[in-house]
Amino acid sequence: MNKPTRVNHPPPVPVPADNHPVVAPIYQTVKFEFESVEETVRNLRGERPGFHYMRASNPTTRQLELTLASLQDRDDCLATASGVNVIAQTLLGLTKQGDHVLCFIESYGPTRQIIRRLLGRFGVTHTMLSIEDLAGIEQALSTTSTRLVVFESPTNPVTKIADIAAITRLARRHGAQTVMDNTFAGFHQHGEYEIDYFLHSLTKYASGAGDVMGGAVIARAALLRTLRTEFSVLGGVLDPHAAFLIQRGLRTYFVRYREQSACALAIAQRLAAHPAVARVHYPGLASHPQHELARRQMREFGTIVSFDLRGGAEAGRRFTEALGLFAKAASLGSTESLVMAPQMLKPRDLTAEQLAVSAVTEGTVRLSIGLEDPKDLLEDIGRGLAAAEA
Ligand SMILES: Cc1ncc(COP(=O)(O)O)c(C=O)c1O
């Protein structure tokens, strides 16, 4: 074999069948081959297991999908390139012209945009309500034939809690499927509810390191069968190297979620006791208006703490800029703490009336609590609050 050929056909290094890597290797390959054309064709027809092309599946990505499915108490999962990508592909894959979708003012902004702008262009209509408006949900479902109910809990950024049992019951009664973005609550919560499709941004708690993006839809295998076909032509595939990093991040997921949630509660309590703060939004606080519902649905309350400063947007800016340990950045769920000032948070697509329902005020600040020493974070928050009051 000449050298230009050798570099394209490197020597194989077979690993003996009784010799296993402790950490699964990264299958950084787009293509897989079988030894015969016949086996290739059988695989393409779904008559035998194996891999063919990365856009359809890859062993590294598949391992991550199966791990995530088991964490969320379902039996299948499709991983994609980002959280927003999985929201878009799932909603596109599940709807057709003439369908109606029920969605919520308090949802993640890009989800609202996908429903309004993208699905709207293809003749999918929607009704947008407050996640707290159960009577409105019942009314909408009983008067308009609805394909999907798309919601989150806790919501971003003010951590309102959706009554999941009530919403899934109403959806089922009226023949709608439920799609829940469960990114905030994590993979270990809400699995016992009759949610049809769970969506997650893997960019957040799964990876934990804030250095990689990913998304996932998790559901019963029968529900994902059609979506798998749609996803393979929409093409927002997760790269195996990213899948490997996310799988590695999951090793510490439970410890991180627990520690970061405990620190978030301590910070929420400190904020609630401070005169510069008008209101704290954290479902783990007894003062949260839906604390009892949160306790019924969740075992841990997450790492997002939002609060309203009495001094409004300017106080929010001073608070944010006085912090030394919180990066002024979007995202959440990684090990470093983050802050979003009111100027960074304000939804731009809502009417004044919808903005009032969203409960995001001129002085709302959002914190994402990381894995630093809680004492250091509390001290930093103290500096921020002093600046907010100045
Ligand atoms: C609730 C929620 N869903 C989805 C996303 C989007 O995830 P990604 O940034 O991975 O696209 C975010 C991002 O902040 C989010 O907060």
The ligand as an ORCA input file, in Angstrom:
! r2SCAN-3c Opt
* xyz 0 1
  C     -36.245     26.561     29.052
  C     -35.273     26.594     27.915
  N     -35.493     25.807     26.849
  C     -34.649     25.800     25.789
  C     -33.549     26.622     25.762
  C     -32.672     26.635     24.532
  O     -31.566     25.862     24.674
  P     -30.243     26.048     23.756
  O     -29.586     27.296     24.250
  O     -29.508     24.795     24.022
  O     -30.692     26.188     22.344
  C     -33.277     27.460     26.846
  C     -32.079     28.334     26.822
  O     -31.890     29.178     27.649
  C     -34.170     27.444     27.949
  O     -33.975     28.254     29.002
*
